Amino acid sequence: MLVPVYRPGDRLPPLVTDLTAALPGASVLVVDDGSGPAAAGVLAAARDRGATVLRRRVNRGKGVVLRTGFRYATSHRPGADVVCVDADGQHRVADVVRVADRMRDTGAATLGVRRFDGDVPARSRFGNEATRAAFRLATGRDVRDTQTGLRAYPAGLIGWLTTVPGDRFEYEMNVLLHAVREGLPVEQVDIATHYHAGNSGSHFSALADSVRIYRPLVGFAARRLLSFAPVEPDRADVEVTSSRTAARIT
């Protein structure tokens, strides 16, 4: 289980407890993105509840943190699947289990797709609808939530994930674009979403990070138009496997 954090709040330690209780045998890896001394207490509490905690000295962005976690997984838990979970309390543990189970059943990368109905901040609802439409137009695939932080990856993809570019929020978009380019399947599971205090804990910059996300999407669309050809896999050697005999989630 990989939990990227930046300036984590008090929800992180209970999340570690809930995940380890619901998934016996699972390990939780928390990677901090240069939060500084102020986060020491919360991270220590997460460690006390059984998490492994890695800390970067300088804030580099979510993409860097995720790749750090994937590299750690390849070194310390080779052959194990990885599930990424946000630390802000949006994801129910039951949904984490459902997403992980779908990944294990299908052997494919699996997204926990948020339902943008009910009490959802307007900017989140509009942003998701716009990005979904743009992604479908550029790739021909309908991914209902391109920026979800709940993602399960089979063991066979972990090394590949360390090669995907992008240092900040654009990394998660790049993962999907590279999956399309290489012909990799992506599963989707509907999940509930809880926004706390209007999603005030989010570190997403509406302007700067939106530009970062749309830049690779526009580039992908431009290359596809110039080629005048359907998207074909260019890495036939990618083998997707799942650690079915290992721990359920790492």
SERO-4910 file (N, C-alpha, C, O; in steps of 0.05 Angstrom, whole numbers):
BEGIN
 pado doro    nc1    nc2    nc3   cac1   cac2   cac3    cc1    cc2    cc3    oc1    oc2    oc3
  Met    A     17    -24      0      0      0      0     18     25      0     35     27     18
  Leu    A     15     42    -19     32     66    -22     15     91    -17     -5     96    -31
  Val    A     22    107      3      8    131     11     26    155      8     43    160     25
  Pro    A     23    171    -14     39    195    -17     27    217      0      3    221      0
  Val    A     44    233     13     34    254     31     51    279     28     74    278     22
  Tyr    A     37    302     32     51    328     35     35    343     56     11    348     52
  Arg    A     49    351     77     36    365     99     11    349    108    -11    359    109
  Pro    A     15    324    116     -8    307    123    -22    316    148    -10    328    166
  Gly    A    -48    311    149    -65    318    172    -69    295    191    -56    274    188
  Asp    A    -87    299    210    -91    278    230   -105    253    220   -107    234    234
  Arg    A   -115    254    195   -128    230    184   -109    208    176   -117    185    172
  Leu    A    -83    214    174    -64    194    165    -60    171    184    -63    148    176
  Pro    A    -55    176    210    -51    153    228    -75    134    229    -71    109    228
  Pro    A   -100    144    232   -123    125    231   -125    110    205   -134     87    204
  Leu    A   -118    123    183   -118    109    157   -100     85    157   -107     64    148
  Val    A    -76     89    168    -57     66    170    -69     44    187    -68     20    179
  Thr    A    -81     51    209    -94     31    226   -116     16    212   -118     -8    213
  Asp    A   -133     31    198   -156     19    184   -147      1    161   -159    -21    157
  Leu    A   -127      9    147   -118     -7    124   -105    -33    134   -111    -55    123
  Thr    A    -89    -32    154    -76    -56    164    -96    -75    177    -92    -99    177
  Ala    A   -117    -64    190   -137    -81    202   -154    -95    181   -161   -118    185
  Ala    A   -161    -80    160   -178    -92    139   -163   -111    121   -175   -129    109
  Leu    A   -136   -108    119   -120   -124    101    -97   -137    116    -74   -128    113
  Pro    A   -102   -157    131    -81   -170    146    -58   -180    127    -64   -191    106
  Gly    A    -34   -175    135    -11   -182    118     -2   -161    100     19   -163     88
  Ala    A    -18   -140     96    -11   -118     79     10   -100     93     10    -98    117
  Ser    A     27    -87     77     46    -68     88     38    -40     77     29    -38     55
  Val    A     42    -20     93     36      8     86     61     24     84     76     25    104
  Leu    A     66     36     61     89     53     57     79     82     54     64     88     35
  Val    A     88    100     72     81    128     70    106    143     60    128    140     72
  Val    A    103    158     38    126    174     27    119    203     30    100    213     17
  Asp    A    134    217     46    129    246     51    145    263     31    169    258     26
  Asp    A    132    283     20    144    300     -1    154    326     11    145    348      4
  Gly    A    174    324     29    187    348     40    169    366     57    169    390     54
  Ser    A    153    354     74    134    369     90    148    386    112    136    405    123
  Gly    A    172    378    119    187    393    140    181    384    168    166    365    172
  Pro    A    192    398    188    190    390    216    161    389    226    155    374    244
  Ala    A    143    406    214    116    407    224    101    381    222     82    375    237
  Ala    A    110    364    203     96    338    198    108    315    215     98    293    213
  Ala    A    128    321    231    142    299    245    124    284    263    125    259    264
  Gly    A    106    297    278     88    284    297     69    265    283     66    242    292
  Val    A     56    274    262     37    257    247     51    234    234     40    211    235
  Leu    A     74    238    223     89    216    210     99    196    231     99    172    226
  Ala    A    107    206    254    115    188    275     92    171    285     95    147    290
  Ala    A     68    183    286     44    168    294     37    146    273     29    124    281
  Ala    A     41    153    248     36    133    227     56    110    229     49     87    225
  Arg    A     81    117    235    101     96    239     95     78    263     98     54    262
  Asp    A     86     91    284     79     76    308     56     56    303     54     36    317
  Arg    A     39     62    283     17     44    277     24     23    256      6      9    246
  Gly    A     49     22    249     58      0    232     68      8    204     76     -9    189
  Ala    A     66     34    197     74     42    170    104     45    168    117     52    187
  Thr    A    115     40    144    142     48    137    140     76    127    124     82    109
  Val    A    157     94    137    156    122    129    182    131    116    204    128    128
  Leu    A    181    140     91    203    152     78    199    182     76    177    191     70
  Arg    A    220    198     80    217    227     79    237    239     59    261    234     61
  Arg    A    227    255     41    243    270     23    249    297     36    231    309     49
  Arg    A    273    307     33    280    332     45    267    356     32    260    376     45
  Val    A    264    354      5    253    377    -11    228    369    -24    225    346    -34
  Asn    A    208    387    -25    183    382    -39    188    381    -69    198    401    -81
  Arg    A    182    358    -82    186    355   -110    161    350   -126    160    354   -150
  Gly    A    140    340   -113    115    335   -127    106    307   -125    122    289   -118
  Lys    A     80    302   -130     68    276   -127     81    254   -145     85    231   -136
  Gly    A     88    262   -169    100    242   -187    126    232   -177    132    208   -178
  Val    A    143    250   -166    168    241   -155    164    223   -131    178    203   -128
  Val    A    145    230   -114    139    214    -90    129    186    -98    137    166    -87
  Leu    A    111    184   -118    101    158   -126    124    141   -138    125    117   -132
  Arg    A    141    153   -154    163    137   -165    182    128   -143    193    106   -144
  Thr    A    186    145   -122    202    137    -99    190    112    -86    204     93    -79
  Gly    A    164    112    -83    150     90    -71    152     65    -88    156     43    -78
  Phe    A    149     68   -115    151     45   -132    179     33   -132    182      9   -132
  Arg    A    199     50   -132    227     40   -130    232     25   -104    245      4   -104
  Tyr    A    221     35    -82    224     22    -57    210     -6    -58    221    -25    -48
  Ala    A    187     -7    -71    172    -32    -73    188    -53    -89    189    -76    -82
  Thr    A    200    -44   -111    215    -63   -127    240    -74   -112    248    -96   -117
  Ser    A    251    -57    -94    274    -66    -79    267    -83    -55    281   -103    -49
  His    A    245    -76    -41    239    -88    -15    216   -108    -16    214   -126      1
  Arg    A    199   -106    -36    177   -125    -40    175   -133    -69    154   -130    -81
  Pro    A    196   -144    -81    195   -151   -109    173   -172   -114    170   -190    -99
  Gly    A    159   -168   -136    138   -187   -144    112   -182   -130     94   -198   -132
  Ala    A    109   -160   -116     84   -153   -102     69   -131   -116     81   -114   -129
  Asp    A     43   -132   -115     26   -111   -126     27    -86   -109     36    -88    -85
  Val    A     19    -64   -120     20    -38   -105     -7    -24   -109    -17    -22   -131
  Val    A    -18    -15    -87    -43      1    -88    -37     29    -77    -26     31    -54
  Cys    A    -43     50    -92    -38     77    -83    -64     89    -71    -85     86    -83
  Val    A    -61    101    -48    -84    112    -33    -78    140    -24    -56    145    -13
  Asp    A    -96    159    -28    -92    186    -18    -95    186     13   -110    170     24
  Ala    A    -82    205     25    -81    207     54   -102    225     66   -103    229     91
  Asp    A   -119    238     49   -137    258     59   -164    248     68   -182    264     74
  Gly    A   -168    222     69   -193    211     78   -215    209     57   -238    202     64
  Gln    A   -209    213     32   -229    211     11   -237    182      6   -260    177     -2
  His    A   -219    164     10   -224    136      1   -232    118     25   -218    117     45
  Arg    A   -255    104     22   -263     85     42   -246     60     40   -239     52     17
  Val    A   -240     48     62   -223     23     62   -237      2     46   -224    -13     31
  Ala    A   -264      0     48   -278    -20     33   -274    -16      3   -273    -36    -12
  Asp    A   -273      8     -6   -268     14    -35   -240      7    -43   -235     -3    -65
  Val    A   -221     12    -25   -193      4    -30   -191    -26    -35   -178    -35    -54
  Val    A   -205    -41    -19   -205    -70    -22   -218    -78    -48   -208    -96    -62
  Arg    A   -240    -66    -56   -253    -72    -81   -236    -67   -105   -235    -82   -124
  Val    A   -222    -44   -105   -204    -37   -127   -181    -57   -128   -174    -66   -150
  Ala    A   -170    -64   -105   -148    -84   -105   -157   -111   -115   -143   -124   -130
  Asp    A   -181   -119   -107   -191   -145   -116   -196   -145   -146   -191   -166   -158
  Arg    A   -206   -123   -157   -210   -123   -186   -183   -125   -201   -181   -139   -221
  Met    A   -163   -111   -191   -137   -113   -203   -126   -142   -202   -115   -152   -222
  Arg    A   -130   -155   -180   -120   -183   -177   -136   -202   -195   -125   -221   -205
  Asp    A   -162   -197   -197   -178   -214   -214   -172   -211   -244   -173   -231   -259
  Thr    A   -166   -187   -252   -162   -182   -281   -133   -181   -289   -126   -184   -312
  Gly    A   -115   -176   -270    -87   -172   -277    -81   -146   -290    -60   -143   -303
  Ala    A    -99   -127   -289    -96   -101   -302    -95    -78   -282   -106    -80   -260
  Ala    A    -82    -56   -289    -83    -32   -273   -113    -24   -269   -129    -26   -288
  Thr    A   -119    -16   -245   -147    -11   -238   -150     16   -224   -135     22   -206
  Leu    A   -170     32   -233   -175     58   -222   -199     57   -204   -219     44   -211
  Gly    A   -198     70   -181   -221     75   -165   -235    101   -175   -225    123   -169
  Val    A   -257     98   -189   -269    121   -203   -290    134   -184   -309    122   -177
  Arg    A   -284    159   -178   -302    174   -160   -329    181   -174   -329    187   -198
  Arg    A   -350    179   -159   -376    188   -169   -380    217   -163   -381    225   -140
  Phe    A   -381    234   -184   -382    263   -180   -411    271   -178   -421    286   -195
  Asp    A   -425    262   -158   -452    270   -153   -455    276   -123   -437    271   -107
  Gly    A   -478    287   -116   -482    294    -88   -466    318    -80   -463    337    -95
  Asp    A   -455    318    -55   -441    341    -44   -411    341    -54   -393    334    -39
  Val    A   -408    349    -79   -381    350    -91   -375    379    -97   -391    392   -110
  Pro    A   -351    389    -90   -343    416    -97   -346    421   -127   -339    404   -143
  Ala    A   -356    445   -134   -362    451   -162   -337    449   -179   -338    439   -202
  Arg    A   -314    458   -169   -290    458   -185   -281    429   -191   -270    423   -212
  Ser    A   -286    411   -172   -278    383   -176   -296    370   -197   -287    356   -214
  Arg    A   -323    376   -195   -341    365   -214   -336    375   -243   -334    359   -261
  Phe    A   -332    401   -246   -327    412   -272   -300    403   -283   -298    396   -307
  Gly    A   -280    403   -266   -253    395   -275   -253    366   -285   -240    360   -305
  Asn    A   -267    349   -271   -268    321   -279   -282    318   -306   -273    303   -323
  Glu    A   -305    331   -309   -320    328   -334   -304    338   -358   -304    326   -379
  Ala    A   -290    361   -354   -274    372   -376   -251    354   -383   -246    350   -407
  Thr    A   -237    344   -363   -214    327   -368   -223    300   -380   -209    289   -398
  Arg    A   -245    290   -371   -255    264   -382   -261    268   -412   -254    250   -428
  Ala    A   -274    290   -419   -281    294   -447   -255    298   -464   -254    288   -486
  Ala    A   -236    313   -453   -211    317   -468   -196    291   -472   -184    287   -493
  Phe    A   -195    275   -451   -181    249   -453   -194    231   -474   -180    218   -489
  Arg    A   -220    230   -474   -234    213   -493   -229    223   -522   -225    207   -540
  Leu    A   -229    249   -525   -224    261   -552   -196    255   -561   -191    249   -585
  Ala    A   -177    256   -543   -149    252   -551   -141    223   -555   -125    217   -572
  Thr    A   -153    205   -539   -145    177   -539   -165    157   -550   -158    135   -558
  Gly    A   -190    165   -550   -211    146   -558   -220    128   -535   -238    111   -539
  Arg    A   -209    131   -511   -217    115   -488   -232    133   -468   -226    156   -465
  Asp    A   -252    120   -456   -268    135   -436   -258    128   -408   -266    107   -397
  Val    A   -242    144   -397   -233    141   -369   -248    162   -353   -246    186   -356
  Arg    A   -265    151   -335   -284    168   -321   -272    186   -299   -285    205   -290
  Asp    A   -248    180   -291   -235    197   -270   -205    195   -274   -192    177   -263
  Thr    A   -194    214   -289   -166    212   -297   -147    220   -274   -123    213   -274
  Gln    A   -157    233   -253   -140    243   -232   -145    229   -205   -136    238   -185
  Thr    A   -159    207   -206   -163    192   -181   -137    184   -169   -118    176   -183
  Gly    A   -135    186   -142   -111    177   -128   -112    148   -120    -92    137   -110
  Leu    A   -135    135   -122   -138    107   -115   -133     90   -139   -150     88   -157
  Arg    A   -110     77   -141   -102     62   -164    -88     37   -155    -71     38   -137
  Ala    A    -94     14   -167    -81    -11   -161    -66    -20   -185    -76    -21   -207
  Tyr    A    -41    -28   -181    -23    -36   -202    -13    -64   -197     -3    -70   -175
  Pro    A    -14    -82   -217     -3   -109   -214     27   -107   -214     40    -88   -223
  Ala    A     39   -128   -202     68   -128   -198     84   -124   -223    105   -112   -223
  Gly    A     73   -135   -246     88   -133   -271     90   -105   -282    106   -100   -301
  Leu    A     76    -86   -271     77    -58   -280     94    -40   -263    100    -17   -271
  Ile    A    103    -49   -240    116    -31   -221    142    -20   -232    147      4   -230
  Gly    A    159    -36   -244    183    -26   -256    177     -6   -278    191     14   -281
  Trp    A    157    -12   -294    149      6   -316    140     33   -305    146     53   -318
  Leu    A    127     33   -283    117     58   -271    139     76   -263    136    101   -263
  Thr    A    163     66   -256    185     83   -249    197     97   -273    213    116   -269
  Thr    A    189     89   -297    200    102   -321    181    123   -333    189    138   -351
  Val    A    157    124   -323    138    144   -334    146    172   -324    151    176   -300
  Pro    A    147    192   -342    156    219   -334    134    234   -320    110    227   -320
  Gly    A    142    257   -308    123    275   -294    129    276   -265    129    256   -251
  Asp    A    135    300   -255    142    304   -227    119    310   -208    120    304   -184
  Arg    A     98    322   -219     76    331   -202     50    316   -210     51    293   -217
  Phe    A     28    330   -209      3    317   -214      0    306   -242    -16    288   -248
  Glu    A     16    316   -260     15    307   -288     24    278   -290     18    265   -310
  Tyr    A     39    268   -270     48    240   -272     25    221   -275     27    202   -292
  Glu    A      4    224   -260    -19    205   -262    -33    206   -289    -43    186   -298
  Met    A    -33    230   -301    -43    232   -329    -24    217   -348    -33    203   -366
  Asn    A      2    221   -344     21    208   -362     19    177   -360     23    163   -380
  Val    A     14    167   -336     11    138   -333    -12    128   -351     -9    108   -365
  Leu    A    -34    142   -351    -57    134   -368    -50    137   -398    -57    119   -414
  Leu    A    -37    158   -405    -30    163   -434    -10    141   -443    -13    132   -466
  His    A      9    135   -427     28    114   -435     15     87   -436     22     71   -453
  Ala    A     -4     82   -418    -19     57   -419    -35     55   -446    -35     33   -458
  Val    A    -47     76   -454    -61     76   -480    -42     72   -503    -47     55   -520
  Arg    A    -20     86   -503      0     84   -524     11     55   -526     17     46   -548
  Glu    A     14     42   -504     26     15   -504      5     -7   -503     12    -31   -501
  Gly    A    -20      1   -506    -41    -20   -509    -47    -35   -483    -56    -57   -484
  Leu    A    -42    -23   -460    -46    -36   -435    -75    -32   -426    -86     -9   -428
  Pro    A    -89    -52   -415   -116    -49   -406   -117    -33   -380    -99    -34   -364
  Val    A   -139    -19   -376   -144     -4   -351   -172    -10   -342   -192     -4   -356
  Glu    A   -175    -21   -318   -201    -27   -307   -211     -3   -290   -195     13   -281
  Gln    A   -238     -1   -287   -249     21   -271   -270     10   -252   -287     -6   -259
  Val    A   -269     19   -227   -287     11   -206   -299     35   -193   -285     53   -184
  Asp    A   -326     37   -193   -339     60   -180   -334     60   -150   -336     39   -137
  Ile    A   -328     83   -139   -323     85   -110   -338    110    -99   -344    129   -114
  Ala    A   -343    110    -74   -354    134    -60   -331    153    -55   -308    146    -53
  Thr    A   -338    178    -52   -319    199    -46   -329    217    -24   -352    225    -24
  His    A   -311    222     -5   -318    240     17   -299    264     16   -275    262     19
  Tyr    A   -311    287     11   -295    312     11   -298    325     39   -320    333     47
  His    A   -275    329     53   -275    341     79   -271    371     77   -251    379     65
  Ala    A   -289    386     88   -287    416     88   -282    427     60   -265    443     55
  Gly    A   -299    416     41   -297    426     14   -271    420      0   -262    435    -18
  Asn    A   -258    398      9   -233    389     -3   -211    409      3   -193    413    -14
  Ser    A   -212    422     26   -193    443     33   -165    432     37   -145    447     36
  Gly    A   -162    406     42   -136    394     46   -121    388     20    -98    379     21
  Ser    A   -134    392     -3   -121    386    -28    -98    406    -33   -101    430    -28
  His    A    -76    396    -44    -54    413    -52    -53    418    -82    -33    426    -93
  Phe    A    -75    412    -96    -77    416   -124    -81    445   -131    -99    457   -121
  Ser    A    -64    456   -148    -66    484   -157    -83    484   -182    -76    473   -203
  Ala    A   -106    498   -181   -125    498   -203   -113    507   -229   -120    497   -250
  Leu    A    -95    527   -227    -83    538   -252    -57    522   -260    -56    510   -281
  Ala    A    -37    523   -242    -11    511   -249    -13    481   -255     -2    471   -275
  Asp    A    -27    467   -238    -29    438   -241    -47    430   -264    -43    409   -277
  Ser    A    -67    446   -270    -84    440   -293    -68    443   -319    -71    427   -337
  Val    A    -51    463   -320    -33    467   -343    -15    442   -346    -11    432   -368
  Arg    A     -4    433   -324     14    410   -325     -1    385   -335     11    369   -350
  Ile    A    -26    382   -327    -41    358   -334    -49    359   -364    -48    339   -377
  Tyr    A    -57    383   -373    -67    385   -401    -44    385   -421    -48    378   -444
  Arg    A    -20    393   -413      3    394   -432      8    367   -444     10    365   -469
  Pro    A     12    345   -429     17    319   -442     -7    309   -457     -4    295   -477
  Leu    A    -31    317   -449    -55    308   -463    -56    321   -490    -63    308   -510
  Val    A    -50    347   -492    -50    361   -517    -28    349   -535    -32    345   -559
  Gly    A     -4    344   -523     18    332   -539     11    305   -550     17    299   -573
  Phe    A     -3    289   -534    -11    262   -543    -31    265   -567    -28    251   -587
  Ala    A    -50    283   -564    -70    287   -586    -56    297   -611    -63    288   -633
  Ala    A    -37    315   -608    -23    326   -632     -8    304   -646     -8    302   -671
  Arg    A      7    287   -631     22    266   -644      4    246   -658     10    235   -679
  Arg    A    -19    241   -646    -38    222   -658    -49    233   -684    -52    218   -703
  Leu    A    -56    258   -684    -66    271   -708    -45    271   -731    -51    266   -754
  Leu    A    -20    276   -723      1    278   -743      7    250   -755     15    248   -778
  Ser    A      2    230   -739      9    203   -749    -13    192   -768     -8    175   -784
  Phe    A    -37    203   -766    -60    194   -781    -64    164   -779    -71    151   -799
  Ala    A    -59    154   -756    -61    125   -752    -72    120   -724    -67    136   -706
  Pro    A    -86     97   -720    -95     90   -694    -72     85   -675    -50     78   -683
  Val    A    -77     88   -649    -56     83   -629    -50     53   -628    -68     37   -625
  Glu    A    -24     47   -630    -16     19   -629      4     16   -607     19     34   -601
  Pro    A      5     -7   -594     25    -12   -573     53    -11   -585     57    -21   -607
  Asp    A     71      2   -570     99      2   -580    118    -12   -561    142     -9   -563
  Arg    A    106    -27   -541    123    -42   -523    110    -69   -519     98    -75   -498
  Ala    A    112    -86   -539     99   -112   -538    111   -130   -516    100   -151   -510
  Asp    A    135   -121   -505    149   -138   -486    139   -133   -458    148   -146   -439
  Val    A    120   -115   -454    109   -110   -427     91   -133   -419     71   -138   -431
  Glu    A     99   -146   -397     83   -168   -387     71   -160   -361     85   -152   -342
  Val    A     44   -161   -359     30   -153   -335     23   -178   -319      9   -195   -328
  Thr    A     34   -178   -294     28   -200   -276     19   -189   -250     24   -166   -243
  Ser    A      6   -206   -234     -3   -198   -208      8   -218   -187      9   -242   -193
  Ser    A     16   -208   -164     27   -225   -143      5   -240   -129      0   -234   -105
  Arg    A     -7   -259   -142    -29   -273   -130    -22   -290   -107    -39   -296    -90
  Thr    A      3   -298   -105     11   -315    -82     25   -299    -61     32   -310    -40
  Ala    A     28   -273    -65     41   -256    -45     20   -243    -28     -4   -249    -30
  Ala    A     28   -223    -12      9   -208      4    -11   -195    -15     -4   -188    -37
  Arg    A    -35   -191     -5    -56   -180    -23    -49   -153    -33    -53   -147    -57
  Ile    A    -38   -136    -16    -32   -109    -24     -6   -101    -10     -1   -108     13
  Thr    A     10    -86    -25     34    -75    -12     33    -45    -14     51    -31     -5
***
